[in-house]
Amino acid sequence: MSTHFGGRTLARSQALQLMFQAEANARAVLDVLDGEYALSQGPLDDYARRLALGADERRPELDAVIAARSRGWSVARMNAVDRNLLRLALYEMLYVDEVDVAVTIDECVELAKAYGTDESSRFVNGILGRVADDLEAGVDVVAATREQTAADDGEA
């Protein structure tokens, strides 16, 4: 696909590509960056590096947040593009203060349209929208997910 992105959109696209390559090869993003990697447009943006490394580092907690909000879909069953895009967007929403949540969601929905399936943009928008509602309501999304997971484990 020859979709052309620029600025932060390009950085998010590059981060997504790095995360996808890392997952496909069962490697950490840092290992991918230390070796050979492919980008549809280069050179690698510093913001892309920050997003990919940050999302990879916090993957277990991001996956827990995704799992808690994706009704009936385990993270492992999701399309790889959707899964990595959600990780990327959630990392940006939760840990990058200088970017507005609505901007992150809009951008990631556009990336889902460019790289995902016909259902990707709606799926990504739905999950990110639920997280945004929680954030707006003042919920500590990571802590709430951790508490819910612990409660669920206790019921098992």
N, C-alpha and C positions, 0 to 999 in steps of 0.2 A: 504494500500500500504506500502510495507516495504522498501521504498527507503532510503538508508543510506547517510546522508550528514554529513560534518564536517566543523569546522571553521566558517567563515562568512556565508557560504552557509547554515549551520545548523541554525545559528542565524536568517537568513532571513526566513527559513522554520518555525522556532518557532514563529517569529513575525507574519507571515501569519496566523498560527494556532490561535494565540491569537486574532488577528483582526477578523478572521472568527467567532470565538466563541463570541466575543463581539457583532458583528453585528447580529448574529443569535439570540441572547438573548436580543437585543435592550439595550445593556449596554455599558458603556465606558470601554476601555481597563483597566484603573486603577481599576475599580470595579471588572473586571474579575481577575486581578492580586491579589486583596485583598481576593478573595474567592478561590473556587476550579476551576482548569482548567486542561485541558488534553494536553499533548505534546506527539508526537510520539517518541521523544527522549529527555531526560532531562539530567541534570538539566537545568533550564532556563539560557541562556547566557545573560550577561549584555548588549551586543550589540542588542540582540533581544528585550529586554525590551526598550532600547532607541528608536529603530525603531518603535515598536508597539505604544508606548506612543506618540512619535512625530507625526507619521502619523495620529493617532486618534485625537490629539489636532488640527491638521491642516486640518482635513477632509473636511470641507466646501470649502476651497480654492483648495485643491487637486482635489476634485470632479469637481470643475469649470474648472480646467485645463484639466481634462479627458474629460469632456463634450464638451469642445471647440475643441478637437482634434479627437473625435470619431464620424466620419461622419455617421449620421443616427442612432446612438445608444445612448439612454439616459443611464445615469449611473445606474439608477434603473433597467433597462432591462438587464443589463450585468449579466453574470454568476458571482456568489458571489466570486468565487476564482479569476477570472480575475479582478474584481472590486477592491478587497482587495490587490491583487498583484500589480496592477497599483498604488494604493495609496502608498503602501510600497516603490515601486521603485521610484516614483516621489519624495517622501519625501527624500529618500537617494540621488537622483540626485540633488535636490534643496538645501538641508540643511546639508548634510554630506560632508564636503570638502575633507576629507582624502580618499574618494573612487572615483575612476575614473568612469565617466559616462558609458563608454563602458563596464566596469566590471559589474556595476549594471544591465545594460540591458542584458548582456549575462547570468548572474546568474538568473535573473527573468524570462527569456525565458526558462531556464532549469527547474525552479520551475513550470512554466506554463505547461511544458511537463509532469512533475511528477504528478501534482495535478489537472490540468484543463482538458478541453475537447480536441478533436483532433484539433480544430481551435484555441485554447487558445494561443499557442506559437506564431502563426502568428499575431493574433490580438494584443497581448501584445507588440510584437516587433514593429509592425506598429505604435502604439500610442507613445511608448517610443522613437522610432526613430524620429518621428516628433518633439517631445519635445527636443531631443538631437540636432537636426538641428537648432532649435531656440536658444538653449543655446550657441551652437558654433558660431552662428551669433551675439551673444551679446544681445539677447532679454531677458528682465526681464519677464519671462514667467508668473509669478503671476500677475504682474502689467498689462501686456498686456491683459491677460484674464479678469481681473477686468474691464479694459477700454472697451473691446469688449462686455462684459455682460451688462455694463451700456448703451452702444450704442444700443444694441439689445433691452433692456428694453425701451429705449426712442422711438424706432420705433413701439412698440406695441400699 
